[in-house]
Amino acid sequence: AKALLVKEPNTATTTVAPLTTREPPRADGVDRFVLPALAGMADSVLRWAWPAAEDLALLFFVVALLELASGVGRHAPAWRCACGGRFTVLGQLLRETLNAWMATAGLLAGAWILSIILAPELASAAEFVRARDGPAMAGAARALAVL
């Protein structure tokens, strides 16, 4: 029935190309848009977060190392006599190290939250110190910059 109704065009007598439909456009997946956006956002966040994470890791490492060093001295007599068992002494040493590490994390979090809370009140003082920009104000500027 189709062959009777729709005939092939006579290309010898006409200059109009036969009607055809183009291929449908390629359907792009969500990952073509989402993954580059996530990569760009990760680059932006890591630009400022990575140096801060390095500084925090160094601070936490130093705190843990100092606590381990002082803890070894505190627990050396119990380790030598093996009175309560060496694993008990080792567990106490690791618990004290973790306790110091967590206390440092709490102090840093508290200082960070306090600096966020006090930022509006200290903004005018920071602008005053920044405007003076003399050697006498250098120490005060550094102290306010921390907050």
DSSP file (Angstrom, degrees, kcal/mol; ACC not computed):
  #  RESIDUE AA STRUCTURE BP1 BP2  ACC     N-H-->O    O-->H-N    N-H-->O    O-->H-N    TCO  KAPPA ALPHA  PHI   PSI    X-CA   Y-CA   Z-CA
    1    1 A A     >        0   0    0      0, 0.0     4,-1.8     0, 0.0     5,-0.2   0.000 360.0 360.0 360.0 -36.8    0.0    0.0    0.0
    2    2 A K  H  >  +     0   0    0      1,-0.2     4,-3.2     2,-0.2     0, 0.0   0.899 360.0  55.6 -67.8 -38.8    2.8    2.3    0.8
    3    3 A A  H  4 S+     0   0    0      1,-0.2    -1,-0.2     2,-0.2     5,-0.1   0.822 109.1  48.4 -64.1 -30.2    4.5    1.7   -2.6
    4    4 A L  H  4 S+     0   0    0     -3,-0.1    -1,-0.2     1,-0.1    -2,-0.2   0.873 119.4  36.5 -76.4 -37.3    1.3    2.8   -4.3
    5    5 A L  H  < S+     0   0    0     -4,-1.8     2,-0.7     1,-0.2    -2,-0.2   0.895 119.1  45.3 -83.5 -41.9    0.8    5.9   -2.3
    6    6 A V  S  < S-     0   0    0     -4,-3.2     2,-0.3    -5,-0.2    -1,-0.2  -0.903  73.6-171.3-111.1 112.1    4.3    7.1   -1.9
    7    7 A K        -     0   0    0     -2,-0.7    -3,-0.1    -3,-0.1     3,-0.1  -0.683  31.0 -99.9-101.1 155.1    6.4    7.0   -5.0
    8    8 A E        -     0   0    0     -2,-0.3    -1,-0.1    -5,-0.1     2,-0.1  -0.450  46.5-105.2 -67.3 142.2   10.1    7.6   -5.3
    9    9 A P        -     0   0    0      0, 0.0     2,-1.2     0, 0.0    -1,-0.1  -0.392  24.7-120.2 -70.3 148.7   11.0   11.1   -6.5
   10   10 A N    >>  -     0   0    0      1,-0.2     3,-1.0    -2,-0.1     4,-0.8  -0.770  29.7-175.8 -88.8  98.0   12.2   11.4  -10.1
   11   11 A T  T 34 S+     0   0    0     -2,-1.2    -1,-0.2     1,-0.2    -3,-0.0   0.625  75.6  67.0 -74.5 -12.2   15.7   12.9   -9.5
   12   12 A A  T 34 S+     0   0    0      1,-0.2    -1,-0.2    -3,-0.1    -2,-0.1   0.790 111.1  32.4 -76.2 -26.6   16.3   13.3  -13.2
   13   13 A T  T <4 S+     0   0    0     -3,-1.0     2,-0.3     2,-0.0    -2,-0.2   0.488 115.0  59.0-109.6  -4.1   13.6   16.0  -13.5
   14   14 A T     <  -     0   0    0     -4,-0.8    -1,-0.0     2,-0.1     0, 0.0  -0.917  53.6-158.3-127.7 152.9   13.7   17.7  -10.1
   15   15 A T        +     0   0    0     -2,-0.3     2,-0.5     2,-0.1    -1,-0.1   0.396  66.0 103.4-104.6  -0.5   16.4   19.6   -8.2
   16   16 A V  S    S-     0   0    0      1,-0.0    -2,-0.1     3,-0.0     3,-0.1  -0.712  72.9-127.3 -86.9 128.1   14.8   19.1   -4.8
   17   17 A A        -     0   0    0     -2,-0.5     3,-0.1     1,-0.1    -2,-0.1  -0.402  34.9 -93.7 -70.4 149.2   16.4   16.5   -2.7
   18   18 A P        -     0   0    0      0, 0.0     2,-0.3     0, 0.0    -1,-0.1  -0.307  47.4 -99.7 -62.2 148.8   14.2   13.8   -1.3
   19   19 A L        +     0   0    0     -3,-0.1     2,-0.3     2,-0.0    -3,-0.0  -0.535  52.0 165.2 -73.2 128.4   12.9   14.5    2.2
   20   20 A T        -     0   0    0     -2,-0.3     2,-0.4    -3,-0.1    -3,-0.0  -0.937  32.5-122.1-136.0 160.7   14.8   12.6    4.9
   21   21 A T        -     0   0    0     -2,-0.3     2,-0.1     1,-0.0    -2,-0.0  -0.853  27.3-123.6-105.0 143.3   15.0   13.0    8.6
   22   22 A R        -     0   0    0     -2,-0.4    -1,-0.0     1,-0.1     0, 0.0  -0.344  36.7 -87.5 -77.9 163.1   18.2   13.6   10.4
   23   23 A E        -     0   0    0      1,-0.1    -1,-0.1    -2,-0.1     3,-0.1  -0.427  52.2-103.3 -64.1 143.4   19.6   11.4   13.1
   24   24 A P        -     0   0    0      0, 0.0    -1,-0.1     0, 0.0     3,-0.1  -0.380  46.8 -92.0 -66.3 151.9   18.3   12.4   16.5
   25   25 A P        -     0   0    0      0, 0.0     2,-0.2     0, 0.0     0, 0.0  -0.251  49.2 -92.2 -64.1 154.2   20.8   14.4   18.6
   26   26 A R        -     0   0    0      1,-0.1     2,-0.8    -3,-0.1    -3,-0.0  -0.471  36.6-128.0 -68.2 131.4   23.0   12.4   20.9
   27   27 A A        -     0   0    0     -2,-0.2     2,-0.3    -3,-0.1    -1,-0.1  -0.735  24.4-147.9 -84.5 111.3   21.4   12.1   24.4
   28   28 A D        -     0   0    0     -2,-0.8     2,-0.1     1,-0.1     5,-0.0  -0.585  12.7-126.1 -80.7 139.0   24.1   13.2   26.8
   29   29 A G    >   -     0   0    0     -2,-0.3     3,-1.0     1,-0.1     4,-0.4  -0.314  22.9-109.2 -76.9 166.5   24.1   11.6   30.2
   30   30 A V  T >> S+     0   0    0      1,-0.2     4,-3.0     2,-0.2     3,-1.5   0.829 114.1  68.3 -65.1 -31.9   24.0   13.5   33.4
   31   31 A D  H 3> S+     0   0    0      1,-0.3     4,-1.2     2,-0.2    -1,-0.2   0.752  88.0  66.1 -64.2 -21.7   27.6   12.6   34.1
   32   32 A R  H <4 S+     0   0    0     -3,-1.0    -1,-0.3     1,-0.2    -2,-0.2   0.804 116.8  26.0 -68.0 -26.7   28.8   14.7   31.2
   33   33 A F  H <> S+     0   0    0     -3,-1.5     4,-1.3    -4,-0.4    -2,-0.2   0.798 123.2  48.9-101.5 -39.1   27.5   17.8   33.1
   34   34 A V  H  X S+     0   0    0     -4,-3.0     4,-2.8     2,-0.2     5,-0.2   0.924 106.1  53.9 -73.3 -45.3   27.7   16.8   36.7
   35   35 A L  H  X S+     0   0    0     -4,-1.2     4,-2.4    -5,-0.3     5,-0.2   0.910 109.9  46.0 -62.2 -44.5   31.3   15.3   36.8
   36   36 A P  H  > S+     0   0    0      0, 0.0     4,-2.3     0, 0.0    -1,-0.2   0.888 113.6  51.1 -63.7 -34.8   33.0   18.5   35.4
   37   37 A A  H  X S+     0   0    0     -4,-1.3     4,-2.3     2,-0.2    -2,-0.2   0.927 111.5  46.7 -66.6 -42.8   30.9   20.6   37.8
   38   38 A L  H  X S+     0   0    0     -4,-2.8     4,-2.6     2,-0.2    -1,-0.2   0.894 111.6  51.8 -64.6 -39.1   32.0   18.5   40.8
   39   39 A A  H  X S+     0   0    0     -4,-2.4     4,-2.2    -5,-0.2    -2,-0.2   0.912 110.9  47.7 -64.4 -41.4   35.6   18.5   39.6
   40   40 A G  H  X S+     0   0    0     -4,-2.3     4,-2.0     2,-0.2    -2,-0.2   0.899 113.0  48.1 -65.0 -40.5   35.5   22.3   39.4
   41   41 A M  H  X S+     0   0    0     -4,-2.3     4,-2.5     2,-0.2    -2,-0.2   0.899 110.5  51.4 -67.3 -39.5   33.9   22.7   42.8
   42   42 A A  H  X S+     0   0    0     -4,-2.6     4,-2.8     1,-0.2    -2,-0.2   0.897 109.1  51.4 -64.2 -39.5   36.5   20.3   44.3
   43   43 A D  H  X S+     0   0    0     -4,-2.2     4,-1.3     2,-0.2    -1,-0.2   0.915 110.8  48.4 -62.1 -42.1   39.3   22.3   42.8
   44   44 A S  H  X S+     0   0    0     -4,-2.0     4,-0.7     2,-0.2    -2,-0.2   0.918 115.0  43.9 -64.9 -43.7   37.9   25.5   44.3
   45   45 A V  H >X S+     0   0    0     -4,-2.5     4,-2.7     1,-0.2     3,-0.8   0.916 112.6  51.6 -68.8 -42.2   37.4   24.0   47.7
   46   46 A L  H 3X S+     0   0    0     -4,-2.8     4,-1.6     1,-0.2    -1,-0.2   0.744  95.2  72.0 -69.3 -21.0   40.8   22.3   47.8
   47   47 A R  H 3< S+     0   0    0     -4,-1.3    -1,-0.2    -5,-0.2    -2,-0.2   0.887 118.1  17.3 -60.6 -37.9   42.6   25.5   46.8
   48   48 A W  H <X S+     0   0    0     -3,-0.8     4,-1.0    -4,-0.7    -2,-0.2   0.719 125.9  54.8-104.8 -26.1   41.9   26.9   50.3
   49   49 A A  H  X S+     0   0    0     -4,-2.7     4,-2.7    -5,-0.2    -3,-0.2   0.844  98.4  61.5 -79.4 -32.5   41.1   23.7   52.3
   50   50 A W  H  X S+     0   0    0     -4,-1.6     4,-2.4    -5,-0.2     5,-0.2   0.934 104.7  46.0 -64.4 -47.1   44.3   21.8   51.5
   51   51 A P  H  > S+     0   0    0      0, 0.0     4,-2.1     0, 0.0    -1,-0.2   0.899 114.6  49.4 -62.0 -37.1   46.7   24.2   53.1
   52   52 A A  H  X S+     0   0    0     -4,-1.0     4,-2.5     2,-0.2    -2,-0.2   0.908 110.8  49.8 -66.0 -40.4   44.5   24.4   56.2
   53   53 A A  H  X S+     0   0    0     -4,-2.7     4,-2.5     2,-0.2    -1,-0.2   0.877 109.5  51.9 -65.7 -36.9   44.3   20.6   56.4
   54   54 A E  H  X S+     0   0    0     -4,-2.4     4,-2.3     2,-0.2    -1,-0.2   0.921 110.7  47.8 -64.1 -43.1   48.1   20.4   56.1
   55   55 A D  H  X S+     0   0    0     -4,-2.1     4,-2.4     2,-0.2    -2,-0.2   0.920 113.5  47.2 -63.9 -43.3   48.5   22.9   58.9
   56   56 A L  H  X S+     0   0    0     -4,-2.5     4,-2.9     2,-0.2     5,-0.2   0.902 110.9  51.7 -65.3 -40.3   46.0   21.0   61.1
   57   57 A A  H  X S+     0   0    0     -4,-2.5     4,-2.3     2,-0.2    -1,-0.2   0.902 110.4  49.2 -63.2 -40.2   47.6   17.7   60.3
   58   58 A L  H  X S+     0   0    0     -4,-2.3     4,-2.5     2,-0.2    -2,-0.2   0.928 112.5  47.4 -63.6 -44.9   51.0   19.1   61.3
   59   59 A L  H  X S+     0   0    0     -4,-2.4     4,-2.4     1,-0.2    -2,-0.2   0.930 113.6  46.9 -62.2 -45.8   49.7   20.5   64.6
   60   60 A F  H  X S+     0   0    0     -4,-2.9     4,-2.4     1,-0.2    -1,-0.2   0.872 111.9  51.5 -65.2 -36.2   47.9   17.2   65.4
   61   61 A F  H  X S+     0   0    0     -4,-2.3     4,-2.6    -5,-0.2    -1,-0.2   0.923 110.6  47.8 -65.2 -43.7   51.0   15.2   64.6
   62   62 A V  H  X S+     0   0    0     -4,-2.5     4,-2.7     2,-0.2     5,-0.2   0.916 112.6  49.0 -64.1 -42.9   53.2   17.4   66.8
   63   63 A V  H  X S+     0   0    0     -4,-2.4     4,-2.4     2,-0.2     5,-0.2   0.930 113.6  46.3 -62.3 -45.4   50.6   17.2   69.7
   64   64 A A  H  X S+     0   0    0     -4,-2.4     4,-2.5     2,-0.2    -2,-0.2   0.902 113.2  49.6 -64.6 -40.7   50.5   13.4   69.3
   65   65 A L  H  X S+     0   0    0     -4,-2.6     4,-2.4     2,-0.2    -2,-0.2   0.917 112.0  47.4 -64.8 -43.8   54.2   13.1   69.2
   66   66 A L  H  X S+     0   0    0     -4,-2.7     4,-2.5     2,-0.2     5,-0.2   0.906 113.4  48.1 -64.6 -40.9   54.8   15.2   72.3
   67   67 A E  H  X S+     0   0    0     -4,-2.4     4,-2.5    -5,-0.2    -2,-0.2   0.895 111.7  50.0 -67.8 -38.3   52.1   13.3   74.2
   68   68 A L  H  X S+     0   0    0     -4,-2.5     4,-2.2    -5,-0.2    -2,-0.2   0.914 111.5  49.3 -63.6 -41.3   53.7   10.0   73.1
   69   69 A A  H  X S+     0   0    0     -4,-2.4     4,-1.3     1,-0.2    -2,-0.2   0.927 116.0  40.9 -65.5 -44.7   57.1   11.2   74.2
   70   70 A S  H  X S+     0   0    0     -4,-2.5     4,-2.0     1,-0.2    -1,-0.2   0.860 114.0  54.5 -71.9 -32.8   56.0   12.4   77.6
   71   71 A G  H  X S+     0   0    0     -4,-2.5     4,-2.5    -5,-0.2    -2,-0.2   0.855 102.7  56.0 -68.4 -35.0   53.7    9.3   78.0
   72   72 A V  H  X S+     0   0    0     -4,-2.2     4,-0.7     1,-0.2    -1,-0.2   0.916 109.6  47.0 -62.6 -41.3   56.6    6.9   77.4
   73   73 A G  H  < S+     0   0    0     -4,-1.3     3,-0.4     1,-0.2    -2,-0.2   0.898 113.3  48.5 -65.9 -39.8   58.5    8.6   80.2
   74   74 A R  H  < S+     0   0    0     -4,-2.0     4,-0.3     1,-0.2    -2,-0.2   0.880 119.6  37.3 -66.4 -38.0   55.5    8.4   82.5
   75   75 A H  H  X S+     0   0    0     -4,-2.5     4,-2.0     1,-0.2    -1,-0.2   0.370  87.1  99.0 -99.1   4.3   54.8    4.7   81.8
   76   76 A A  H  X S+     0   0    0     -4,-0.7     4,-2.5    -3,-0.4     5,-0.2   0.907  82.0  51.1 -60.3 -44.0   58.4    3.5   81.6
   77   77 A P  H  > S+     0   0    0      0, 0.0     4,-2.0     0, 0.0     5,-0.2   0.922 112.6  46.0 -61.3 -41.3   58.5    2.1   85.1
   78   78 A A  H  >>S+     0   0    0     -4,-0.3     4,-1.3     1,-0.2     5,-0.7   0.845 112.4  51.7 -68.7 -31.8   55.3    0.1   84.6
   79   79 A W  H  <5S+     0   0    0     -4,-2.0    -1,-0.2     2,-0.2    -3,-0.2   0.906 109.5  49.9 -69.4 -40.8   56.6   -1.1   81.2
   80   80 A R  H  <5S+     0   0    0     -4,-2.5    -2,-0.2     1,-0.2    -1,-0.2   0.913 117.9  37.1 -65.8 -43.1   59.9   -2.3   82.8
   81   81 A C  H  <5S-     0   0    0     -4,-2.0    -1,-0.2    -5,-0.2    -2,-0.2   0.686  92.5-145.6 -84.2 -15.9   58.3   -4.3   85.6
   82   82 A A  T  <5 +     0   0    0     -4,-1.3     4,-0.2    -5,-0.2    -3,-0.2   0.877  41.6 155.6  53.0  41.2   55.4   -5.5   83.4
   83   83 A C  S   <S+     0   0    0     -5,-0.7     3,-0.1     1,-0.2    -4,-0.1   0.937  73.8  21.5 -65.4 -49.4   53.2   -5.2   86.6
   84   84 A G  S    S-     0   0    0     -6,-0.3    -1,-0.2     1,-0.2     4,-0.2   0.341 126.8 -83.7-102.7   7.0   49.8   -4.8   84.9
   85   85 A G     >  -     0   0    0     -7,-0.2     4,-1.7     2,-0.1    -1,-0.2   0.169  32.7-105.4  98.0 139.7   50.8   -6.3   81.5
   86   86 A R  H  > S+     0   0    0      1,-0.2     4,-2.5     2,-0.2     5,-0.2   0.833 118.0  56.5 -70.8 -31.5   52.5   -4.5   78.7
   87   87 A F  H  > S+     0   0    0      2,-0.2     4,-2.4     1,-0.2    -1,-0.2   0.844 105.3  53.0 -69.4 -31.0   49.3   -4.3   76.6
   88   88 A T  H  > S+     0   0    0      2,-0.2     4,-2.4    -4,-0.2    -2,-0.2   0.928 110.5  46.6 -65.6 -44.8   47.6   -2.4   79.4
   89   89 A V  H  X S+     0   0    0     -4,-1.7     4,-2.3     1,-0.2    -2,-0.2   0.913 113.2  49.2 -63.7 -42.3   50.5    0.1   79.6
   90   90 A L  H  X S+     0   0    0     -4,-2.5     4,-2.4     1,-0.2    -1,-0.2   0.893 110.3  51.2 -64.4 -39.2   50.4    0.4   75.8
   91   91 A G  H  X S+     0   0    0     -4,-2.4     4,-2.4     2,-0.2    -2,-0.2   0.895 109.9  49.4 -63.9 -40.9   46.6    1.0   75.9
   92   92 A Q  H  X S+     0   0    0     -4,-2.4     4,-2.5     2,-0.2     5,-0.2   0.910 110.8  50.8 -64.2 -41.4   46.9    3.7   78.6
   93   93 A L  H  X S+     0   0    0     -4,-2.3     4,-2.0     1,-0.2    -2,-0.2   0.928 113.0  44.4 -62.4 -45.6   49.6    5.4   76.5
   94   94 A L  H  X S+     0   0    0     -4,-2.4     4,-2.6     2,-0.2    -1,-0.2   0.867 112.0  53.1 -68.2 -35.6   47.5    5.4   73.4
   95   95 A R  H  X S+     0   0    0     -4,-2.4     4,-2.3     2,-0.2    -2,-0.2   0.922 110.4  47.2 -64.6 -43.1   44.4    6.5   75.3
   96   96 A E  H  X S+     0   0    0     -4,-2.5     4,-2.2     2,-0.2    -2,-0.2   0.882 112.1  50.7 -65.7 -37.3   46.3    9.5   76.8
   97   97 A T  H  X S+     0   0    0     -4,-2.0     4,-2.3     2,-0.2    -2,-0.2   0.939 112.1  46.1 -65.0 -46.0   47.7   10.4   73.3
   98   98 A L  H  X S+     0   0    0     -4,-2.6     4,-2.6     1,-0.2    -2,-0.2   0.871 110.4  54.8 -63.7 -36.5   44.2   10.3   71.8
   99   99 A N  H  X S+     0   0    0     -4,-2.3     4,-2.2     2,-0.2    -1,-0.2   0.920 110.1  45.3 -62.6 -44.6   42.8   12.3   74.8
  100  100 A A  H  X S+     0   0    0     -4,-2.2     4,-2.1     2,-0.2    -2,-0.2   0.890 112.7  51.7 -66.0 -38.7   45.4   15.0   74.1
  101  101 A W  H  X S+     0   0    0     -4,-2.3     4,-2.0     1,-0.2    -2,-0.2   0.918 111.7  45.8 -64.2 -43.5   44.7   14.9   70.4
  102  102 A M  H  X S+     0   0    0     -4,-2.6     4,-2.4     2,-0.2    -2,-0.2   0.865 109.8  54.5 -68.8 -35.7   41.0   15.3   71.0
  103  103 A A  H  X S+     0   0    0     -4,-2.2     4,-2.3     2,-0.2    -1,-0.2   0.902 108.8  49.3 -63.4 -39.6   41.5   18.1   73.5
  104  104 A T  H  X S+     0   0    0     -4,-2.1     4,-2.5     2,-0.2    -2,-0.2   0.911 110.1  50.4 -64.4 -42.3   43.6   20.0   70.9
  105  105 A A  H  X S+     0   0    0     -4,-2.0     4,-2.4     1,-0.2    -2,-0.2   0.902 110.8  50.0 -62.7 -40.2   40.8   19.5   68.3
  106  106 A G  H  X S+     0   0    0     -4,-2.4     4,-2.5     2,-0.2    -2,-0.2   0.905 110.4  49.2 -64.8 -41.9   38.3   20.8   70.8
  107  107 A L  H  X S+     0   0    0     -4,-2.3     4,-2.5     2,-0.2    -2,-0.2   0.912 112.4  48.0 -64.3 -41.7   40.4   23.9   71.5
  108  108 A L  H  X S+     0   0    0     -4,-2.5     4,-2.3     2,-0.2    -2,-0.2   0.917 112.4  48.5 -64.7 -42.4   40.8   24.6   67.8
  109  109 A A  H  X S+     0   0    0     -4,-2.4     4,-2.5     2,-0.2     5,-0.2   0.907 112.1  49.9 -64.3 -40.5   37.1   24.2   67.1
  110  110 A G  H  X S+     0   0    0     -4,-2.5     4,-2.6     2,-0.2    -2,-0.2   0.915 111.3  47.8 -63.6 -43.2   36.3   26.5   70.1
  111  111 A A  H  X S+     0   0    0     -4,-2.5     4,-2.2     2,-0.2    -1,-0.2   0.886 112.3  50.4 -64.5 -37.9   38.7   29.2   68.9
  112  112 A W  H  X S+     0   0    0     -4,-2.3     4,-1.8     2,-0.2    -2,-0.2   0.932 112.6  45.2 -66.0 -45.6   37.3   28.9   65.3
  113  113 A I  H  X S+     0   0    0     -4,-2.5     4,-2.4     1,-0.2    -2,-0.2   0.905 112.6  51.9 -65.4 -40.9   33.7   29.3   66.6
  114  114 A L  H  X S+     0   0    0     -4,-2.6     4,-2.6     1,-0.2    -1,-0.2   0.891 108.0  51.8 -62.4 -39.0   34.7   32.2   68.8
  115  115 A S  H  X S+     0   0    0     -4,-2.2     4,-0.8     1,-0.2    -1,-0.2   0.865 109.8  49.5 -67.1 -33.8   36.4   33.9   65.9
  116  116 A I  H  < S+     0   0    0     -4,-1.8     3,-0.3     2,-0.2    -2,-0.2   0.910 113.3  46.3 -68.5 -41.3   33.2   33.6   63.8
  117  117 A I  H  < S+     0   0    0     -4,-2.4     4,-0.3     1,-0.2    -2,-0.2   0.902 117.8  41.8 -67.3 -40.9   31.1   34.9   66.7
  118  118 A L  H  X S+     0   0    0     -4,-2.6     4,-2.2     1,-0.2    -1,-0.2   0.513  87.5  95.6 -86.9  -4.4   33.4   37.9   67.4
  119  119 A A  H  X S+     0   0    0     -4,-0.8     4,-0.9    -3,-0.3    -1,-0.2   0.902  84.0  47.8 -57.1 -46.1   34.1   38.8   63.8
  120  120 A P  H  4 S+     0   0    0      0, 0.0     4,-0.5     0, 0.0     3,-0.4   0.896 114.3  47.3 -63.7 -36.4   31.4   41.5   63.5
  121  121 A E  H  4 S+     0   0    0     -4,-0.3     4,-0.4     1,-0.2     3,-0.3   0.840 115.9  44.1 -72.0 -32.0   32.5   43.1   66.7
  122  122 A L  H  X S+     0   0    0     -4,-2.2     4,-2.3     1,-0.2    -1,-0.2   0.475  88.4  89.7 -92.5  -2.0   36.2   43.1   65.8
  123  123 A A  H  X S+     0   0    0     -4,-0.9     4,-2.2    -3,-0.4    -1,-0.2   0.908  88.4  48.0 -62.4 -42.1   35.8   44.3   62.2
  124  124 A S  H  > S+     0   0    0     -4,-0.5     4,-2.1    -3,-0.3    -1,-0.2   0.898 112.0  49.7 -67.4 -38.4   36.1   48.0   63.2
  125  125 A A  H  > S+     0   0    0     -4,-0.4     4,-2.3     2,-0.2    -1,-0.2   0.890 110.4  50.7 -66.0 -38.1   39.2   47.3   65.3
  126  126 A A  H  X S+     0   0    0     -4,-2.3     4,-2.5     2,-0.2    -2,-0.2   0.898 110.0  49.4 -66.5 -39.9   40.8   45.3   62.4
  127  127 A E  H  X S+     0   0    0     -4,-2.2     4,-2.1     2,-0.2    -2,-0.2   0.890 109.9  52.2 -65.3 -39.1   40.1   48.2   60.0
  128  128 A F  H  X S+     0   0    0     -4,-2.1     4,-1.6     2,-0.2    -2,-0.2   0.932 112.7  44.2 -61.2 -46.7   41.7   50.7   62.5
  129  129 A V  H  X S+     0   0    0     -4,-2.3     4,-2.0     1,-0.2     5,-0.2   0.893 112.7  51.7 -67.1 -39.6   44.8   48.6   62.8
  130  130 A R  H  < S+     0   0    0     -4,-2.5    -1,-0.2     1,-0.2    -2,-0.2   0.860 108.3  52.2 -65.4 -35.0   45.0   48.0   59.0
  131  131 A A  H  < S+     0   0    0     -4,-2.1    -1,-0.2     1,-0.2    -2,-0.2   0.854 109.2  49.3 -70.0 -34.7   44.7   51.8   58.4
  132  132 A R  H  < S+     0   0    0     -4,-1.6    -2,-0.2    -5,-0.1    -1,-0.2   0.936  75.0 173.9 -71.3 -47.0   47.6   52.6   60.8
  133  133 A D     <  +     0   0    0     -4,-2.0    -3,-0.1     1,-0.1    -4,-0.1   0.767  26.6 139.6  46.2  37.6   49.9   50.0   59.2
  134  134 A G    >   -     0   0    0     -5,-0.2     3,-0.5     1,-0.1     4,-0.4  -0.572  69.3-105.0-101.9 170.8   52.9   51.1   61.3
  135  135 A P  G >  S+     0   0    0      0, 0.0     3,-0.7     0, 0.0     4,-0.5   0.817 119.4  58.3 -65.5 -28.5   55.5   48.9   63.0
  136  136 A A  G 3  S+     0   0    0      1,-0.2     4,-0.4     2,-0.1     3,-0.3   0.825 108.4  45.7 -69.6 -29.1   53.9   49.4   66.4
  137  137 A M  G <> S+     0   0    0     -3,-0.5     4,-2.7     1,-0.2    -1,-0.2   0.456  86.2  92.9 -91.4  -1.0   50.7   48.0   65.2
  138  138 A A  H <> S+     0   0    0     -3,-0.7     4,-2.1    -4,-0.4    -1,-0.2   0.913  87.8  46.1 -62.5 -42.4   52.2   45.0   63.4
  139  139 A G  H  > S+     0   0    0     -4,-0.5     4,-2.1    -3,-0.3    -1,-0.2   0.905 114.1  47.9 -67.0 -40.6   51.8   42.7   66.5
  140  140 A A  H  > S+     0   0    0     -4,-0.4     4,-2.4     2,-0.2     5,-0.2   0.880 110.2  53.0 -66.6 -36.7   48.2   43.8   67.1
  141  141 A A  H  X S+     0   0    0     -4,-2.7     4,-2.0     1,-0.2    -2,-0.2   0.899 109.2  48.9 -65.5 -39.4   47.4   43.3   63.4
  142  142 A R  H  X S+     0   0    0     -4,-2.1     4,-1.4    -5,-0.2    -1,-0.2   0.903 111.1  50.2 -65.7 -39.5   48.7   39.8   63.5
  143  143 A A  H  X S+     0   0    0     -4,-2.1     4,-0.9     1,-0.2    -2,-0.2   0.906 114.0  44.0 -66.0 -40.7   46.7   39.1   66.7
  144  144 A L  H  < S+     0   0    0     -4,-2.4    -1,-0.2     1,-0.2    -2,-0.2   0.798 106.9  60.7 -73.8 -27.5   43.5   40.4   65.1
  145  145 A A  H  < S+     0   0    0     -4,-2.0    -1,-0.2     1,-0.2    -2,-0.2   0.840  98.9  57.6 -67.7 -30.7   44.2   38.6   61.8
  146  146 A V  H  <        0   0    0     -4,-1.4    -1,-0.2     1,-0.3    -2,-0.2   0.894 360.0 360.0 -63.7 -39.2   44.1   35.3   63.7
  147  147 A L     <        0   0    0     -4,-0.9    -1,-0.3   -29,-0.0    -2,-0.2   0.486 360.0 360.0 -77.7 360.0   40.6   36.1   64.9
